[in-house]
Amino acid sequence: MGKKVVIVGYGTAGSAAAAYIKLFCRDCDVTVIEKRPYPVYHPCSIPDCISGDIECEKLIEHEPLTKGIEFIASAEVDDVDTSNKVVYFTKEGSRHKMNYDYLILTTGSKPAVPRVLAHALEVDKVFTVKNIEDGIAIRKVALQSKEAIVIGAGAIGLEIATALKKLGLRVILIEALSKILPALLDDDVANYALEKIKAYGVEVVLNKPVVHVEKHGDKVKVQTKDGSEFVADFAVMAIGLRPNIDLAKKIGLKIGELGGVVVDEYMRTSIEGIYAAGDV
């Protein structure tokens, strides 16, 4: 009888783990527990969903990529008894548990929101970008709007700004640092990219860290550190992503200096029998 493997999350790392386990251990019993109601989606195309270049529904796959696994959708793992090797999860309001021999955490990432902007998540018509539902929500509001603010000029911010511009909106892109794509490009290439994005019609504001976001009538007002204010119909925070370690912290896994789960060269965590992979 093969070992029981439970995988939490079915993004790129989770799907790859499931596929390789079934390839090299055909008698292993693999169960994937995924929070989403569907197995697979294609996040790189969310900007195309927003712009309307691709139907949002086409970014979703309704079957797991690997045959021969148990896939539990719309379920959230909220605790793990690491001593007795039991996973606890909730599905449709009911509590369930499952034993495992090996547990693999592939809980991925979530939008990075600085503490100074944590309040913005409670403001109406302020969005983050991570999944298809975010793209659908942004597109719905964008089709009823004339102006948008995008906070963060990294790769995600640039793609969202371009997608919104395709819809004919006035788009203001605000970046805290002195250039766009600050973590990816040197100054010369960043300046070239800046001219291209400006030529496309996106208004780019550099060197202005956002410190406050609030509702302003039926619009959203964004304030920067120097006191400048920008108003639009809605705002998208595209500041980046950070490891989703909520479950990892709860069960006591060691977390590294950069905020992710600490693993060795075999992806083993600090607790025996538990592995981690991907953005986590």
ABEGO torsion letter per residue (X at the ends): XBBBBBBBEBBAAAAAAAAAAAAABAABBBBBBBABABABBBAAAAAAAAAGABBAAAABBABBABBGBBBBBGBBBABBBAAAGBBBBBBGGBBBBBBBABBBBBAEBBBBBBAAAAAAAABBGBBBBABAAAAAAAAAAAAABABBBBBEABAAAAAAAAAAAAAGBBBBBBBABABBGAAABBAAAAAAAAAAAAAAGBBBBBGBBBABBBBBEABBBBBBAAGBBBBBABBBBBAEBBBBAAAAAAAGBBBBAAGBBBBBAAGBBABBGBBBBEAX
